């Protein structure tokens, strides 16, 4: 084997050894940077197995069929039927369809994945770097009466890595050969060198060197809480819009019934006028009442179409478009049997579960880490370095390599330091980090207070809605009795069409107000659960960010 071939073999064998050392360093690095925080799948799904909605082709149904009374308990959560003409859903189906298909949520789902790329970027600082190089040189010297030419080849391979402890380790292997004229022997020089540099003050310790990695992981958690907050708001919007659509459907029914009554009243008035029991002036009031009912029907239909469109946008069924969708909702508004806990329990739950509060706590932790970095930057730079090397000289490549392991070695140990007297950049960064930390703590306190006010306000609204349901039901019953009495008086000639029409309007208003009160009560429950952060759990939805974030009792104040 020629010397050049031996040199090539040495280069490749040395590179293999260095790559093995780098792999071992990566394994040690993995153990150094491991943290308690584990990656969480960014999926939003039912907490328990749930069958997919059943989809079959159906014919459009009439409004009367779509609004037949059905109890919430009797409707299967998989009873969603969708086609190019009809879309039938319970409130649970609408929620889960929105979680599967809502386009805004699909955009938000990508944020945690995007944030994870920053973690890998931060870890890249500790990746090993392999180096290699080769140079060729030629030197021509004119010495009268002769001319000498010398040629040389230098080859180098190495590996360098930075560890989280603040240690830089570098391994290098070099060899060179010098060839001259006039039959001179080749001069081979081979050297192996290991250099370790340890930061003693600035840049020393796991605390400061893992700041970027830990901040990246906090950013991942923050994005998961942002996703949770968005999903919770989406569920609340779907449920509230569902009840608004149900209210619009019920309002059409009520107005239709009122129109039927008004038309009957109009026909009775015409008959009484024909037989001479009433004057012709009574007909105008009955006719005006029918016209008013038709006007209200137009407004009710418009309101229904508007809420349908909004619900369609939130649920986003995949096989239909708004133009040909007939959304039919089968869960009727009913007051759930529930006892309100003490408001303090709802406030305590909000302090633990609200995504925005947990995001604010993560921001405090992130700013604490930044303070660790900037405080470390105030320290002088003092590094300890040591270099171990061995050099072999011979007339052949193989011999020069073997001699690097002989007693020909050198050791270099030393200290190097650096410190700017003013150090204004580091001081300014530390001051800014301190202010950011203090600001985030104040913002957290302010947000917690706002959250408590929100929860207490929603609690008051829910209690008001509960009482309003009972009051409107009583009003509606009295208005029905009032209309019955006024109608009887009209039939015996003791009342007028105008008075009957006024009572009919009062009854219609009370009926709509009663249904609206029930829907307001259901929406108040949704709002309270949203503000306290428990809406997803109530609906059986598993989503990242379910664990509360707790701030440490003692803040980190050293970069070690």
C-alpha positions as a printed Julia matrix, in Angstrom:
560×3 Matrix{Float64}:
    0.0    0.0     0.0
    1.4    3.39   -0.96
    1.82   6.23    1.52
   -0.99   8.18   -0.12
   -3.34   5.22    0.29
   -2.3    4.89    3.91
   -2.97   8.57    4.41
   -6.46   8.24    2.94
   -7.2    5.24    5.14
   -6.06   7.23    8.2
   -8.32  10.12    7.27
  -11.37   7.87    6.92
  -10.64   5.86   10.07
  -10.06   9.01   12.12
  -13.28  10.51   10.8
  -15.2    7.39   11.83
  -13.76   7.57   15.34
  -14.67  11.23   15.63
  -18.22  10.56   14.45
  -18.59   7.88   17.12
  -17.35  10.35   19.74
  -19.86  12.91   18.45
  -22.68  10.37   18.69
  -21.74   9.6    22.27
  -21.73  13.33   22.97
  -25.22  13.65   21.52
  -26.46  10.87   23.77
  -25.04  12.63   26.79
  -26.56  15.89   25.6
  -29.99  14.27   25.37
  -29.8   13.33   29.03
  -28.59  16.79   29.98
  -31.41  18.7    28.32
  -34.3   16.41   29.22
  -37.07  18.19   31.08
  -40.24  17.23   32.88
  -42.37  18.8    30.15
  -43.46  16.15   27.64
  -44.78  16.68   24.16
  -48.55  16.56   23.95
  -50.42  15.65   20.79
  -52.17  18.69   19.4
  -55.39  16.81   18.84
  -58.85  17.91   19.88
  -61.21  14.99   20.16
  -63.83  13.31   22.3
  -62.43  12.21   25.64
  -64.25   8.88   25.23
  -64.73   6.89   22.0
  -67.54   8.37   19.94
  -69.07   7.04   16.76
  -68.84   9.2    13.7
  -72.06  10.96   12.63
  -74.22   8.9    10.33
  -74.61  10.48    6.9
  -77.43   9.41    4.56
  -79.25  11.06    1.71
  -82.6   12.47    2.77
  -85.38  14.56    1.28
  -85.98  18.06    2.6
  -88.4   17.99    5.52
  -91.05  20.52    6.34
  -90.65  22.9     9.25
  -93.33  21.12   11.21
  -91.43  17.82   10.91
  -88.13  19.43   11.81
  -89.45  21.0    14.96
  -91.29  18.13   16.57
  -90.56  18.15   20.34
  -87.82  15.76   21.37
  -86.03  15.58   24.69
  -82.3   16.05   24.8
  -81.83  12.67   26.45
  -83.73  10.78   23.79
  -81.65  12.04   20.87
  -78.56  10.03   19.94
  -75.38  12.07   19.58
  -74.74  10.3    16.3
  -78.1   11.27   14.8
  -76.66  13.73   12.32
  -77.95  13.36    8.8
  -76.45  15.46    6.04
  -77.14  15.72    2.35
  -77.28  18.35   -0.32
  -80.69  19.4     1.01
  -80.82  18.78    4.77
  -78.58  18.87    7.8
  -80.04  17.5    11.03
  -78.03  17.77   14.22
  -78.15  17.72   17.98
  -76.14  20.31   19.84
  -73.45  17.7    20.57
  -73.18  16.76   16.9
  -72.87  20.39   15.88
  -70.03  20.89   18.37
  -68.04  17.85   17.24
  -68.62  18.61   13.58
  -67.21  22.09   14.18
  -64.14  20.63   15.91
  -63.58  18.39   12.89
  -64.32  20.85   10.09
  -64.05  24.46   11.25
  -61.47  26.16    9.08
  -60.37  28.76   11.6
  -59.61  25.96   14.06
  -57.64  24.12   11.36
  -55.43  27.21   11.08
  -54.91  27.37   14.84
  -53.96  23.67   15.05
  -50.72  24.37   13.18
  -49.37  26.85   15.75
  -48.02  24.24   18.23
  -46.31  22.4    15.37
  -44.73  25.63   14.18
  -43.53  26.4    17.71
  -41.9   22.97   17.96
  -39.52  23.89   15.17
  -38.09  26.59   17.45
  -37.23  23.93   20.04
  -35.19  21.97   17.51
  -33.52  25.19   16.43
  -32.53  25.92   20.03
  -31.18  22.4    20.49
  -29.06  22.79   17.36
  -26.57  24.87   19.39
  -25.42  21.62   21.01
  -25.1   19.66   17.78
  -21.56  18.41   17.02
  -19.72  19.89   14.07
  -17.39  17.77   11.94
  -14.55  19.48   10.11
  -12.21  18.3     7.4
   -9.77  19.91    5.03
   -6.85  19.32    2.73
   -4.32  21.72    1.22
   -1.62  21.36   -1.38
    1.41  23.68   -1.53
    4.32  24.03   -3.98
    7.43  26.14   -3.38
   10.11  26.86   -5.99
   13.46  28.3    -4.9
   16.2   29.49   -7.27
   19.65  28.73   -5.83
   22.41  29.35   -8.36
   23.32  27.18  -10.06
   20.39  24.95   -9.05
   16.62  25.29   -8.55
   14.81  23.4    -5.8
   11.11  22.6    -5.71
    9.28  21.47   -2.54
    5.71  20.15   -2.49
    3.55  19.57    0.55
    0.15  18.07    1.36
   -1.71  18.81    4.61
   -4.88  16.94    5.73
   -7.06  17.67    8.76
  -10.18  16.14   10.32
  -11.85  17.12   13.54
  -15.01  17.4    15.59
  -16.27  20.17   17.86
  -19.24  20.31   20.19
  -20.64  22.64   22.82
  -22.17  21.09   25.93
  -24.92  22.59   28.13
  -22.44  22.78   31.01
  -20.6   25.55   29.16
  -17.86  23.22   27.93
  -16.47  23.26   24.42
  -14.7   20.06   23.35
  -12.67  19.86   20.17
  -10.75  16.91   18.72
   -8.38  17.38   15.76
   -6.13  15.09   13.79
   -3.67  16.47   11.23
   -0.97  15.05    9.04
    1.35  16.61    6.47
    4.02  15.46    4.07
    6.81  17.52    2.52
    8.49  16.25   -0.64
   11.69  17.82   -2.04
   14.04  17.49   -5.06
   17.32  15.64   -5.46
   16.09  12.43   -3.9
   15.46  13.87   -0.48
   13.31  11.68    1.77
    9.71  12.64    2.45
    9.11  14.28    5.83
    5.82  13.17    7.47
    4.32  14.91   10.47
    1.16  13.63   12.25
   -0.55  15.19   15.25
   -3.56  14.35   17.45
   -4.96  17.08   19.69
   -7.78  17.32   22.27
   -8.83  20.73   23.55
  -11.42  21.39   26.26
  -12.54  24.87   27.25
  -14.75  25.38   30.31
  -16.53  28.64   31.09
  -16.09  29.46   34.77
  -18.28  32.58   35.11
  -20.17  33.91   32.1
  -21.74  31.04   30.17
  -21.17  28.43   32.88
  -23.82  26.0    34.04
  -26.94  24.32   32.71
  -29.2   27.17   33.81
  -27.97  29.78   31.36
  -27.12  27.47   28.47
  -30.55  25.81   28.43
  -32.51  29.07   28.59
  -33.32  29.07   24.87
  -34.4   25.43   24.92
  -36.62  25.92   27.96
  -38.1   29.1    26.52
  -38.87  27.26   23.28
  -40.67  24.55   25.24
  -42.62  27.17   27.16
  -43.6   28.68   23.81
  -44.92  25.25   22.75
  -47.01  25.02   25.91
  -48.22  28.59   25.36
  -49.39  27.71   21.86
  -51.26  24.71   23.27
  -53.09  26.91   25.77
  -53.84  29.34   22.95
  -55.29  26.43   20.98
  -57.35  25.39   23.99
  -58.7   28.89   24.43
  -59.61  29.09   20.74
  -61.31  25.68   20.82
  -63.24  26.65   23.93
  -64.42  29.89   22.34
  -65.42  27.96   19.21
  -67.47  25.45   21.22
  -69.18  28.33   23.03
  -69.95  30.08   19.73
  -71.35  26.89   18.21
  -73.56  26.16   21.19
  -74.8   29.73   21.53
  -75.47  29.98   17.8
  -77.24  26.63   17.93
  -79.61  27.96   20.59
  -80.09  31.19   18.64
  -81.09  29.12   15.62
  -83.45  27.02   17.74
  -84.94  30.25   19.1
  -85.45  31.52   15.55
  -87.18  28.28   14.6
  -89.45  28.4    17.66
  -90.19  32.06   16.98
  -91.45  31.15   13.51
  -93.69  28.51   15.03
  -95.08  30.95   17.58
  -95.67  33.66   14.98
  -97.28  31.09   12.66
  -99.65  30.03   15.43
 -100.39  33.67   16.22
 -101.1   34.3    12.54
 -103.53  31.37   12.51
 -105.31  32.8    15.56
 -105.4   36.27   14.0
 -106.87  34.87   10.78
 -109.5   32.98   12.77
 -110.29  36.16   14.68
 -110.6   38.0    11.38
 -113.05  35.41   10.02
 -115.11  35.5    13.23
 -115.24  39.3    13.07
 -116.46  39.19    9.47
 -119.14  36.68   10.46
 -120.29  38.79   13.42
 -120.48  41.84   11.15
 -122.5   39.87    8.59
 -125.09  38.82   11.19
 -125.17  42.32   12.67
 -123.55  41.61   16.03
 -120.62  43.99   15.35
 -120.13  47.21   13.49
 -118.04  47.23   10.3
 -115.42  49.4    12.03
 -114.35  46.33   14.03
 -113.01  44.64   10.9
 -110.08  47.06   10.5
 -108.48  46.03   13.81
 -108.7   42.31   12.97
 -107.32  42.89    9.48
 -104.44  44.99   10.82
 -103.58  42.21   13.24
 -103.25  39.7    10.37
 -101.01  42.1     8.47
  -98.86  42.61   11.54
  -98.44  38.85   11.94
  -97.31  38.57    8.32
  -94.77  41.32    8.89
  -93.42  39.51   11.95
  -93.22  36.28    9.96
  -91.02  37.99    7.37
  -88.67  39.23   10.09
  -88.61  35.83   11.8
  -87.7   34.05    8.55
  -84.91  36.54    7.9
  -83.54  36.06   11.41
  -83.59  32.29   10.99
  -81.68  32.44    7.71
  -79.07  34.71    9.28
  -78.47  32.43   12.27
  -78.45  29.37    9.98
  -75.71  30.93    7.89
  -73.65  31.72   10.98
  -74.11  28.17   12.29
  -73.17  26.73    8.9
  -69.94  28.75    8.92
  -69.02  27.47   12.39
  -69.95  23.82   11.79
  -68.76  23.82    8.16
  -70.35  20.55    6.95
  -68.19  19.2     4.15
  -70.76  18.1     1.55
  -73.09  21.09    1.45
  -73.05  24.81    0.77
  -75.08  27.6     2.4
  -77.2   28.0    -0.72
  -78.74  24.53   -0.53
  -78.53  23.74    3.17
  -81.62  23.23    5.29
  -80.3   23.05    8.83
  -82.72  21.28   11.12
  -81.94  21.17   14.83
  -83.56  18.54   16.98
  -82.4   19.47   20.49
  -85.12  21.65   21.97
  -84.3   24.26   24.62
  -84.98  22.85   28.06
  -83.85  23.98   31.48
  -81.34  21.46   32.89
  -81.69  20.33   36.47
  -78.7   21.89   38.2
  -77.8   23.45   41.49
  -75.4   26.36   41.41
  -72.34  26.0    43.6
  -71.02  28.87   45.65
  -69.54  31.54   43.38
  -66.18  31.2    45.13
  -65.84  27.65   43.82
  -66.37  28.89   40.27
  -63.75  31.59   40.8
  -61.25  29.05   42.14
  -61.86  26.82   39.14
  -61.26  29.76   36.81
  -57.97  30.54   38.55
  -56.78  27.01   37.72
  -58.32  26.29   34.33
  -58.64  29.48   32.31
  -56.26  29.26   29.31
  -55.43  32.98   29.34
  -54.34  32.83   32.99
  -52.16  29.8    32.3
  -50.65  31.61   29.33
  -49.87  34.58   31.56
  -48.15  32.28   34.07
  -46.07  30.76   31.28
  -45.05  34.26   30.22
  -43.83  34.91   33.77
  -41.77  31.72   33.62
  -40.35  32.72   30.25
  -39.35  36.13   31.55
  -37.76  34.49   34.59
  -35.59  32.46   32.24
  -34.63  35.58   30.32
  -33.58  37.12   33.63
  -31.31  34.12   34.22
  -29.65  34.77   30.87
  -29.16  38.5    31.38
  -27.87  38.14   34.94
  -25.28  35.7    33.72
  -24.27  38.25   31.1
  -23.26  40.67   33.88
  -20.47  38.31   34.97
  -16.9   38.59   33.63
  -15.87  36.09   31.02
  -13.33  33.66   32.47
  -12.5   30.39   30.67
  -10.25  27.51   31.65
   -8.73  25.64   28.73
   -6.51  22.59   28.43
   -4.95  21.12   25.3
   -3.43  17.63   25.11
   -1.47  16.82   21.97
    0.93  14.32   20.54
    3.12  14.76   17.44
    4.98  12.13   15.43
    7.78  12.78   12.94
    8.95  10.1    10.49
    9.85   9.39    6.9
    6.57   7.55    6.3
    2.94   8.19    7.08
    2.33   5.05    9.11
    5.37   5.58   11.29
    4.46   9.22   11.99
    0.99   8.19   13.11
    2.36   5.5    15.43
    4.79   7.95   17.0
    1.96  10.26   18.08
    1.31   7.73   20.85
    4.91   7.7    22.03
    6.29   9.96   24.68
    6.23  12.91   22.31
    3.39  14.89   23.82
    2.59  18.42   24.91
    0.17  19.9    27.44
   -1.16  23.42   27.45
   -3.24  24.75   30.38
   -4.35  28.32   30.87
   -6.97  30.91   31.71
   -8.41  33.61   29.51
  -10.61  36.45   30.68
  -12.53  39.36   29.29
  -14.61  42.07   30.94
  -15.83  45.41   29.55
  -15.6   48.03   32.33
  -18.87  49.74   31.44
  -20.74  46.66   30.24
  -23.7   48.84   29.27
  -25.23  46.35   26.85
  -25.44  43.58   29.45
  -26.69  45.94   32.15
  -29.39  47.3    29.84
  -30.53  43.83   28.88
  -30.74  42.81   32.51
  -32.7   45.92   33.39
  -35.13  45.29   30.53
  -35.54  41.64   31.53
  -36.25  42.67   35.13
  -38.89  45.16   34.0
  -40.45  42.59   31.66
  -40.64  40.11   34.53
  -42.22  42.65   36.87
  -44.64  43.73   34.15
  -45.73  40.15   33.47
  -46.37  39.61   37.2
  -48.5   42.75   37.37
  -50.33  41.73   34.21
  -51.0   38.3    35.74
  -52.48  39.89   38.86
  -54.62  42.19   36.73
  -55.81  39.32   34.52
  -56.7   37.24   37.58
  -58.8   40.1    38.91
  -60.54  40.52   35.55
  -61.2   36.78   35.44
  -62.82  36.89   38.87
  -65.0   39.82   37.79
  -65.98  37.94   34.61
  -66.93  34.79   36.52
  -68.88  36.66   39.18
  -70.69  38.65   36.49
  -71.58  35.48   34.57
  -72.76  33.89   37.82
  -75.08  36.85   38.48
  -76.39  36.68   34.92
  -77.08  32.95   35.25
  -79.05  33.47   38.46
  -81.0   36.27   36.79
  -81.72  34.03   33.8
  -82.97  31.26   36.09
  -85.4   33.6    37.8
  -86.43  35.12   34.49
  -87.43  31.71   33.13
  -89.89  31.22   35.98
  -91.22  34.78   35.68
  -91.77  34.6    31.91
  -93.51  31.22   32.23
  -95.91  32.7    34.75
  -96.5   35.74   32.52
  -97.22  33.53   29.52
  -99.77  31.48   31.47
 -101.54  34.63   32.64
 -101.56  36.05   29.12
 -103.14  32.84   27.81
 -105.87  33.13   30.45
 -106.29  36.8    29.66
 -106.71  36.03   25.93
 -109.22  33.29   26.69
 -111.27  35.66   28.83
 -111.11  38.52   26.32
 -112.11  36.19   23.48
 -115.15  34.99   25.42
 -116.13  38.58   26.13
 -115.75  39.39   22.42
 -118.02  36.5    21.44
 -120.78  37.72   23.75
 -120.38  41.29   22.54
 -118.66  42.73   25.63
 -115.29  43.41   24.01
 -113.91  44.76   20.75
 -111.57  43.45   18.06
 -109.03  46.07   19.08
 -108.86  44.76   22.65
 -108.64  41.17   21.5
 -105.8   42.07   19.1
 -103.94  43.84   21.89
 -104.2   40.77   24.13
 -103.09  38.54   21.25
 -100.0   40.71   20.78
  -99.28  40.5    24.51
  -99.56  36.71   24.4
  -97.31  36.48   21.36
  -94.73  38.67   23.04
  -94.89  36.61   26.24
  -94.49  33.34   24.34
  -91.41  34.6    22.49
  -90.03  36.11   25.69
  -90.44  32.79   27.48
  -88.52  30.85   24.81
  -85.92  33.61   24.68
  -85.52  33.4    28.47
  -84.89  29.65   28.25
  -82.31  30.16   25.49
  -80.71  33.0    27.46
  -80.47  30.66   30.45
  -78.77  27.96   28.35
  -76.37  30.51   26.89
  -75.63  31.86   30.37
  -74.6   28.35   31.44
  -72.29  28.1    28.43
  -70.79  31.53   29.16
  -70.13  30.7    32.82
  -68.41  27.45   31.88
  -66.38  29.23   29.23
  -65.24  31.94   31.6
  -64.28  29.43   34.29
  -62.46  27.24   31.74
  -64.52  24.06   32.19
  -66.58  24.07   28.98
  -64.47  21.51   27.12
  -64.5   19.07   30.04
  -68.27  19.49   30.37
  -68.68  18.6    26.7
  -66.3   15.62   26.96
  -63.62  17.12   24.73
  -59.94  16.29   25.23
  -57.67  19.16   24.28
  -54.05  20.15   25.02
  -53.59  22.61   27.86
  -55.8   20.84   30.39
  -53.2   20.96   33.16
  -52.98  24.16   35.23
  -49.68  26.03   35.32
  -48.2   26.67   38.75
  -45.55  29.3    39.35
  -42.59  28.22   41.51
  -42.62  29.5    45.07
  -39.09  30.83   44.68
  -38.02  32.56   41.51
  -34.76  31.64   39.84
  -32.22  34.39   40.42
  -28.95  32.73   39.5
  -27.68  31.45   36.21
  -26.42  28.17   37.6
